[in-house]
Amino acid sequence: MRPIVCMISDRHRLGEAGLDALVRRVAAAAMAGVNLIQIREPDLEGEALVQLVARAVVAVRQTSARVVVNDRTDVALAAGAHGVHLRADSVPAPRVRARVPPGFLIGRSVHTAEEAADVTAAGGLDYLVFGTVLPTASKPGHAAAGIAELRRAVDAAARLPVLAVGGITTDTVRQVQRSGCAGIAAIGLFADGPEATLPQAVTAARSAWED
């Protein structure tokens, strides 16, 4: 089975071009077959974030990719995004589900197998992102949960797809695939290196998964 692949945004890693470079990478990722684009720009507020998300939605329009917004359901709705990705301290998923239209995606970050079991039982979710699985430059000094704990979270989530995040590279994809998770989420895989090489990185990650 092909993995679900999620790009998590971080415009600060793209240099001075910032927002424009991010939108170009969103488009390139979508054309390369990435399934989810998570707009995670915590220092952008209000109208600036709405505008960025709206541009991302336009950028994926001719593809099957879906745009979700980190934590901000209000922004996701205002910008016409396909869903929201909830943090561990966000509003509970059932409350969000009650006020969004049918088909609106709701994901959530989890950090332990117990948390995965609890939020799955509470309902309202379409997928989970578990991490940090492996050491990553995005969270220096942050303890990695490891593959065994990822496997426990996959089992605990039962019916929900679980994506692994943290330390995901083309060299580590195979490790997380063995956990039984449904796919991967990453920042550096999509932000590092020239924009032109992004499709090759996506292809390499999928190939490593399927080998």
C-alpha positions as CSV (number, residue, x, y, z in Angstrom):
1,M,0.0,0.0,0.0
2,R,1.3,3.5,-0.9
3,P,2.0,5.7,2.1
4,I,0.2,8.9,2.9
5,V,2.7,11.7,2.6
6,C,2.3,15.0,4.5
7,M,4.3,18.1,3.9
8,I,4.6,20.4,7.0
9,S,5.4,24.0,6.2
10,D,8.1,26.1,7.7
11,R,8.8,29.2,5.6
12,H,11.7,30.3,7.8
13,R,13.8,27.5,6.3
14,L,13.3,28.9,2.8
15,G,15.3,32.1,3.1
16,E,14.3,35.6,2.1
17,A,11.7,34.5,-0.4
18,G,9.6,33.2,2.5
19,L,5.9,33.1,1.6
20,D,6.4,33.0,-2.2
21,A,8.9,30.2,-1.9
22,L,6.6,28.3,0.4
23,V,3.7,28.5,-2.1
24,R,5.9,27.3,-4.9
25,R,7.0,24.3,-2.8
26,V,3.4,23.6,-1.9
27,A,2.6,23.5,-5.6
28,A,5.6,21.3,-6.4
29,A,4.8,18.9,-3.6
30,A,1.2,18.6,-4.7
31,M,2.3,17.9,-8.3
32,A,4.7,15.3,-7.0
33,G,1.9,13.4,-5.3
34,V,2.0,14.6,-1.7
35,N,-1.4,13.9,-0.1
36,L,-1.5,16.5,2.7
37,I,-0.1,20.0,3.0
38,Q,-0.1,21.1,6.7
39,I,0.3,24.9,6.9
40,R,2.2,25.4,10.2
41,E,3.3,29.0,10.5
42,P,2.6,29.8,14.2
43,D,4.0,33.4,14.0
44,L,1.6,34.4,11.3
45,E,-1.8,35.7,12.5
46,G,-5.1,36.8,11.2
47,E,-5.3,38.0,7.6
48,A,-1.7,37.1,6.7
49,L,-2.3,33.5,7.6
50,V,-5.7,33.4,5.8
51,Q,-4.0,34.8,2.7
52,L,-1.2,32.2,2.8
53,V,-3.7,29.3,3.2
54,A,-5.8,30.6,0.4
55,R,-2.8,30.7,-1.9
56,A,-1.9,27.2,-0.9
57,V,-5.4,26.0,-1.7
58,V,-5.1,27.5,-5.1
59,A,-1.7,26.0,-5.6
60,V,-3.1,22.4,-5.1
61,R,-6.3,22.9,-7.0
62,Q,-5.4,20.8,-10.0
63,T,-4.1,17.9,-7.8
64,S,-5.5,15.5,-5.3
65,A,-3.6,17.1,-2.4
66,R,-5.5,18.6,0.5
67,V,-4.5,21.6,2.6
68,V,-4.9,21.5,6.4
69,V,-4.2,24.4,8.8
70,N,-2.4,23.9,12.1
71,D,-4.7,24.5,15.0
72,R,-6.7,27.4,13.5
73,T,-10.1,26.0,12.4
74,D,-11.3,29.6,11.9
75,V,-8.5,30.3,9.4
76,A,-9.1,27.0,7.6
77,L,-12.8,27.8,7.1
78,A,-12.1,31.4,6.1
79,A,-9.5,30.4,3.5
80,G,-11.4,27.5,2.1
81,A,-8.9,24.9,3.3
82,H,-9.7,21.2,3.3
83,G,-9.2,20.7,7.1
84,V,-7.4,21.5,10.3
85,H,-4.6,19.8,12.2
86,L,-5.1,20.0,16.0
87,R,-2.3,20.2,18.5
88,A,-2.4,18.2,21.7
89,D,-3.7,21.3,23.6
90,S,-6.2,22.3,20.9
91,V,-10.0,22.2,21.1
92,P,-11.2,18.5,21.3
93,A,-12.0,17.0,17.9
94,P,-15.7,16.3,18.6
95,R,-16.3,20.0,19.3
96,V,-14.6,20.9,16.0
97,R,-16.5,18.3,14.1
98,A,-19.8,19.8,15.3
99,R,-19.1,23.1,13.5
100,V,-17.4,22.2,10.2
101,P,-19.0,21.0,7.0
102,P,-19.1,17.4,5.8
103,G,-15.9,16.1,4.4
104,F,-13.7,18.6,6.4
105,L,-10.5,16.8,7.5
106,I,-9.5,16.8,11.2
107,G,-6.2,15.4,12.2
108,R,-4.4,15.6,15.6
109,S,-0.9,15.3,17.0
110,V,-0.2,12.6,19.6
111,H,2.9,11.8,21.6
112,T,2.1,8.5,23.3
113,A,0.1,5.3,22.6
114,E,-2.2,6.1,25.5
115,E,-3.0,9.5,24.0
116,A,-3.7,7.9,20.6
117,A,-6.1,5.5,22.3
118,D,-7.9,8.3,24.1
119,V,-8.5,10.6,21.2
120,T,-9.5,7.8,18.9
121,A,-12.1,6.7,21.4
122,A,-13.4,10.3,21.7
123,G,-14.1,10.4,18.0
124,G,-14.2,13.2,15.4
125,L,-10.8,12.5,13.8
126,D,-9.7,11.4,10.4
127,Y,-6.0,10.7,11.1
128,L,-3.2,11.1,13.7
129,V,0.4,12.3,13.5
130,F,2.6,10.6,16.0
131,G,6.0,11.9,17.1
132,T,8.7,12.8,17.6
133,V,9.7,9.4,16.3
134,L,13.4,9.9,15.6
135,P,15.8,12.7,16.5
136,T,15.3,15.7,14.3
137,A,16.9,19.1,13.8
138,S,13.4,20.7,13.9
139,K,13.2,19.9,17.6
140,P,16.8,19.9,19.0
141,G,17.1,18.3,22.4
142,H,13.6,16.8,22.1
143,A,13.5,13.1,23.2
144,A,12.6,10.8,20.4
145,A,9.8,8.3,21.1
146,G,11.3,5.5,18.9
147,I,9.9,3.0,16.5
148,A,8.5,0.7,19.2
149,E,6.4,3.5,20.7
150,L,5.2,4.4,17.2
151,R,4.1,0.8,16.7
152,R,2.2,0.9,20.0
153,A,0.4,4.1,18.9
154,V,-0.5,2.5,15.6
155,D,-2.1,-0.4,17.5
156,A,-3.8,1.9,19.9
157,A,-5.4,4.1,17.2
158,A,-6.9,1.0,15.6
159,R,-9.2,2.4,12.9
160,L,-7.3,5.7,12.3
161,P,-4.4,6.1,10.0
162,V,-1.2,7.2,11.9
163,L,1.5,9.2,10.2
164,A,5.0,9.3,11.7
165,V,6.8,12.6,12.2
166,G,10.3,13.5,13.4
167,G,13.5,12.5,11.7
168,I,11.8,11.4,8.5
169,T,14.3,11.2,5.6
170,T,14.6,9.0,2.6
171,D,17.1,6.9,4.7
172,T,14.7,6.4,7.7
173,V,11.4,5.9,5.8
174,R,11.9,2.1,5.8
175,Q,12.3,2.1,9.6
176,V,9.0,3.7,10.3
177,Q,7.2,1.7,7.6
178,R,7.9,-1.5,9.6
179,S,5.8,-0.1,12.5
180,G,2.6,-0.5,10.4
181,C,1.9,3.2,10.3
182,A,0.0,4.6,7.3
183,G,2.6,7.2,6.2
184,I,4.9,10.0,7.0
185,A,4.9,13.7,7.8
186,A,8.0,15.9,7.5
187,I,9.4,19.4,7.3
188,G,13.0,19.0,6.2
189,L,12.2,16.5,3.5
190,F,10.3,19.3,1.6
191,A,12.2,22.4,2.8
192,D,15.8,21.4,2.5
193,G,17.6,21.4,-0.8
194,P,16.7,23.1,-4.1
195,E,13.1,23.3,-5.0
196,A,13.7,21.5,-8.3
197,T,14.7,18.3,-6.4
198,L,11.5,18.1,-4.3
199,P,9.8,15.7,-6.7
200,Q,12.8,13.4,-6.6
201,A,12.7,13.4,-2.8
202,V,9.0,12.5,-2.7
203,T,9.6,9.7,-5.2
204,A,12.6,8.4,-3.2
205,A,10.6,8.4,0.0
206,R,7.8,6.4,-1.6
207,S,10.2,4.0,-3.2
208,A,12.0,3.4,0.1
209,W,8.6,2.7,1.7
210,E,7.6,0.2,-0.9
211,D,10.9,-1.7,-1.2
